């Protein structure tokens, strides 16, 4: 039963759909499952045994820490996404950790070394993985480009649009988003101060563009954001 569960956890991800049951079973790359609660830290990039993680339920944030201890949200990970040492290259200067945002998450993981062996034996998977990482890096790069070229209000609007598109529940032009981010989280994502993010959200609420609370964000008309 446990082996079947491991198989379906991998098989359910688009990256592994080309592999047969025998291939996945032979690899035995999933080494464990973990459930975590809101606020819990999942991993550190400085781990002696680098891993790749697959998020099966919930949301987490990837936080980067600079030499002075300042923290910046690098990415928001959603259900079905991979995270961890995705580039298969260790970087001692890059300190990151993952923190649970939703009430609970379910994660499975496998060792990076096992995954490297898997890629060597499966060229098709290696190509798919290269494309997967390339698209992910492109998305992050575009996100940074937007931060540089646009003002804080425009960045906030773009973030809300992206969030609504990815996770929002839409009825006509009204979109409801389950809110698992604090105002400080949003401020870090759009690279502004908490005070500025709060001010911008309050302005949008005053203009009846959205309603914001700790549990949900309701965008009254997504076409006007």
C-alpha positions in Angstrom: 0.0 0.0 0.0 2.8 2.4 0.9 4.6 1.6 -2.4 1.5 2.3 -4.3 1.0 5.6 -2.5 4.6 6.6 -3.4 3.9 5.7 -7.0 0.8 7.8 -7.3 2.3 10.8 -5.6 4.9 10.8 -8.3 2.7 9.7 -11.2 0.3 12.5 -10.5 3.0 15.1 -11.3 3.3 16.0 -15.0 7.0 15.7 -14.9 6.9 12.0 -14.1 3.9 10.9 -16.2 6.2 9.3 -18.9 7.7 6.9 -16.4 6.2 3.4 -15.9 5.2 1.9 -12.6 8.3 -0.4 -12.8 10.6 2.6 -13.4 9.3 4.5 -10.4 9.3 1.5 -8.2 12.9 0.6 -9.2 14.1 4.1 -8.4 12.6 4.2 -4.9 13.4 7.9 -4.9 10.7 9.1 -2.5 12.2 8.7 0.9 9.4 10.1 3.1 6.3 12.1 3.6 5.8 15.0 5.9 2.9 16.9 7.2 3.5 20.4 8.6 1.5 23.2 10.2 1.4 26.9 9.5 4.7 28.7 10.4 6.8 25.5 10.4 10.1 25.5 8.6 10.4 22.7 6.0 14.1 22.7 5.0 17.3 24.6 4.9 19.4 24.9 1.7 22.5 24.2 3.7 21.4 20.6 4.5 24.1 17.9 4.3 21.8 15.8 2.2 20.2 18.0 -0.4 16.7 17.1 -1.3 14.0 17.9 -3.9 10.5 18.3 -2.5 7.1 17.9 -4.1 4.3 19.9 -2.5 1.1 17.8 -2.5 -1.1 20.1 -0.4 -1.1 23.7 0.8 1.2 26.6 0.2 4.7 27.6 1.3 7.1 30.5 0.8 10.8 30.2 -0.1 12.8 32.8 2.0 16.3 33.9 1.1 18.6 35.2 3.8 21.5 37.6 3.0 24.8 38.0 4.9 23.2 40.5 7.2 20.3 38.3 8.1 17.7 40.2 6.1 15.0 38.0 4.7 13.3 38.2 1.3 10.5 36.1 -0.1 11.9 34.5 -3.2 9.0 32.5 -4.4 5.5 31.2 -3.4 5.2 27.4 -3.9 1.8 26.0 -4.7 0.2 22.5 -4.8 2.0 20.2 -7.3 5.2 22.3 -7.5 8.7 21.1 -6.9 11.2 23.0 -4.8 14.6 22.6 -3.2 17.8 22.1 -5.0 16.2 22.2 -8.4 19.3 23.3 -10.3 21.2 20.2 -9.0 24.0 22.5 -8.0 25.0 23.3 -4.5 25.5 26.9 -3.5 27.1 27.4 -0.1 26.5 31.2 -0.4 22.8 30.8 -1.0 20.9 30.3 2.3 17.2 29.6 1.9 14.4 27.9 3.8 10.8 27.1 3.2 8.1 28.1 5.6 4.5 26.9 5.7 1.9 29.5 4.8 -1.4 27.5 4.9 -2.9 25.8 7.9 -1.3 22.5 6.9 0.8 21.0 4.1 1.7 17.6 2.8 5.1 17.1 1.3 7.1 14.2 -0.1 10.8 14.4 -0.8 13.7 12.5 -2.4 17.4 12.9 -2.3 19.0 15.0 -5.0 21.7 12.3 -5.6 18.9 9.7 -6.4 17.3 12.1 -8.7 20.5 12.7 -10.6 20.8 9.0 -11.2 17.2 9.0 -12.4 18.0 11.7 -15.0 21.1 9.9 -16.3 19.0 6.8 -16.9 16.0 8.6 -18.5 17.0 11.1 -21.2 13.3 12.0 -21.8 12.8 12.8 -18.2 16.1 14.8 -18.2 14.8 16.9 -21.1 11.5 17.5 -19.5 13.1 18.5 -16.2 15.4 20.9 -18.0 12.4 22.6 -19.6 10.6 22.6 -16.2 13.5 24.3 -14.4 14.0 26.7 -17.4 10.4 27.9 -17.2 10.5 28.3 -13.5 13.7 30.3 -13.7 12.2 32.4 -16.4 9.2 33.2 -14.3 11.3 34.2 -11.4 13.5 36.3 -13.7 10.4 38.1 -15.1 9.2 38.7 -11.6 12.5 40.4 -10.7 12.3 42.4 -14.0 8.9 43.7 -13.1 10.1 44.8 -9.6 12.8 46.9 -11.2 10.7 48.5 -13.9 7.4 49.2 -12.2 6.3 51.2 -9.2 4.9 49.6 -6.0 1.2 50.1 -6.9 1.7 48.5 -10.3 3.7 45.6 -8.7 0.9 45.0 -6.2 -1.8 45.0 -8.9 0.2 42.5 -11.0 0.8 40.3 -8.0 -2.9 40.2 -7.2 -3.8 39.5 -10.8 -1.3 36.6 -10.9 -2.5 35.3 -7.5 -6.2 35.5 -8.6 -5.4 33.7 -11.9 -3.5 30.9 -10.1 -5.7 30.3 -7.1 -8.7 32.5 -7.1 -12.3 31.4 -7.3 -14.1 33.3 -10.0 -17.8 34.3 -10.4 -18.1 36.6 -13.3 -15.5 39.3 -12.7 -15.5 38.8 -8.9 -12.6 36.8 -7.7 -12.1 35.4 -4.1 -8.7 34.4 -3.0 -8.0 32.4 0.2 -5.5 34.6 2.0 -2.6 32.9 3.6 -0.2 35.8 3.3 0.3 38.6 5.8 0.7 42.2 4.7 4.4 41.9 5.5 4.6 38.8 3.2 2.9 40.8 0.4 5.3 43.7 1.0 8.3 41.4 0.7 7.0 39.8 -2.4 6.6 43.1 -4.2 9.7 44.5 -2.6 8.3 47.4 -0.7 7.8 48.4 3.0 5.0 46.9 5.0 3.7 50.5 5.5 3.5 51.0 1.8 1.8 47.7 1.1 -0.8 48.4 3.9 -1.4 51.9 2.5 -1.9 50.6 -1.1 -4.3 47.8 0.1 -6.3 50.3 2.1 -6.5 52.6 -0.9 -7.8 49.8 -3.1 -10.3 48.9 -0.4 -11.5 52.5 -0.1 -12.0 52.6 -3.8 -14.1 49.5 -3.6 -11.6 47.5 -5.7 -11.3 44.8 -3.1 -12.0 43.8 0.4 -9.1 42.4 2.5 -9.0 40.4 5.7 -6.8 37.6 7.2 -8.9 34.8 5.7 -9.7 36.1 2.1 -9.3 38.8 -0.4 -12.3 39.6 -2.6 -11.5 41.4 -5.8 -14.8 43.1 -6.9 -13.8 43.3 -10.6 -10.6 41.7 -11.7 -10.7 43.7 -15.0 -10.3 46.9 -12.9 -7.2 45.9 -11.0 
